Amino acid sequence: MKKFIDTLKNIWKIEDLRQRILITVLFVAIYRFGSKIVLPGIDYNGLEKLQSQTSEGLMSLLDMFSGGAFSHASIFALGIMPYISASIVMQLLAVAVPYFQKMQREGESGRKKISMYTRYLTVLILLFQAPSYLFNLKFQVGPALASGIEWPVFMFPATIILAAGSMFILWLGERITDKGIGNGVSLIIMIGIIARLPMAFYQEVASRFAAITGGGLVMFIIEIIILYAVVCAAIVLVQGVRKIPVQYAKRVVGNKQYGGARQYIPLKLFAANVMPIIFAQALMFIPLAIAQYANPQDASWFMRSMTDHQSWLYNVIFAVLIIAFTYFYTAITLNPTQMAEDMKRNNGFIPGVKPGKDTAEYIDTVMSRITLPGSLFIAFIAIMPAFAGLLDVKQEFAQFFGGTSLLILVGVVLDTLQQIESHLLMRHYDGLLNSGRIHGRGGVAAY
C-alpha cells in the first residue's frame, strides 16, 4: 500500500504527467457526458424497446463498444467503430493495392495521406450507418418521436448529428493521444466497454444471491476466480514475445567503428491483436442476419445451432475461424522477406543463419511456431463467454470473461501504464512494479 501511495505522489510531482492525466480525465468526462445526450426530438422514456433489442446478440456488442450510447439513441450512438472499420479497410488496402503500398512506404507524408483517406472513408461509412440506425430506431421506437415531427424531416438533421458525433469522438481520441496519456481511440473504446461493468457486476451479484437453489455466494466466488484466471491468461497473451538475436557486422569508416552490437527482433505472441476475433465475429453474424427473415419453426438444426452462442457447433466454427484469421492477419502485417532484406541492408544477420532467403525462412518458421499457441489462446479467450453462460452467468457479465472486450481492456490498460511508467523512469523515479517493467502490446519494455 505504501508503494502505491508513493507512486501516486511521484506521478503528481511530475507536472507534465499530471497535466496529461488531468486532460485525459477531462476528455473522457466529455465523452461520457455526450453519451447521455439523446438525439433532439426523441423521447427518452420511449426507448424501452430499443434497449430490449440491444440486450443480446450483435446489438449488444455494438451497444457495449459505444458505452450504452447505442441503446439510448445518443448523439454518440455510432461511437468510434466506423473509424475502426475504415482503419481495417485501409490496412487491407495497404497490403493488397500497390498504390496504397507505395503510399505506406513514403514515410510521414504517406501516413498523413492514409490518415486523410481513412477519415474520408469514415465519413462515407457514417453516411451509410447513420440512416440504417435511424431506420431501426423508427421501427423500434416510432412513437417515441416528439409530436409534430415527421420522420422524413427528422432523418436528415439526425444523420448529420450522428456523423458529427462520431467524428467528434475521433477528435477527442486524437487530442487524448497528443495532449493526454495513452492511445486516445483505444482508451475511448475501453471506457465504453468498462462503463457497463458496474451495472453488469451488480446484476450478477443480485441474481446469485436471489437464486432459489442456494449456493449463490459459492458460485459467485467461483466466477471471480475463473475471471481472474482468464485475465491473467490475457495478460500473458498480450505481453508474450519471442526475441530473435541479430548481430550487426563491424564496419570501419575512417577512424570510427560502426556496428558490432547485438540487438533483438521482438516477435509478439499476440501480433494480430483483436482483429481475428473481429473478422470471425463478422462472419458468425451472417447466420443471425439470415435467421431474422426466416420462420424459427422451419429452421434447420444447423441454423438453430449457428444462432445459439452457447452451442458447441457455433463455438467450434468460431474458434476455427479465429485461428485461421490469426494466421492470415499475421501474414499480411509481418513480412519476413522484407525484414530479412532490411537486416541485410544494415549489415545485420542472425547468428547461424545465412542472410537473405535463409533468414526470411527462419523468421517465417519462428512466426509460424509462436502464432499457433497465440491463435489457440485467442480462440480460447474468445469462447470463454459461452462457457460462462453454461454456468448461468448473466450475458452482460459473461461478456467480460473473454472475447474482444477483455483483450481490449487488458491491452489498453497495459499500454497506458507503460506510458506512465516511462514518464516516471525518465525522471528517475521508481516504476510501477518492483518485479520488472510493464510490457504493452508492443512486447518491449518501456525505458
Salt bridges, closest charged atoms under 4 A:
ASP6 OD2 - LYS2 NZ 3.03
ASP16 OD2 - ARG20 NE 3.47
ASP16 OD2 - HIS423 ND1 3.83
ASP63 OD2 - ARG196 NH1 3.30
GLU106 OE1 - LYS113 NZ 3.76
GLU108 OE1 - ARG111 NH2 2.96
GLU174 OE2 - ARG119 NH2 1.74
ASP178 OD2 - ARG175 NH2 2.90
GLU204 OE2 - ARG208 NE 3.16
GLU223 OE2 - ARG208 NE 2.46
ASP342 OD1 - ARG345 NH1 2.71
ASP415 OD2 - ARG441 NE 2.77
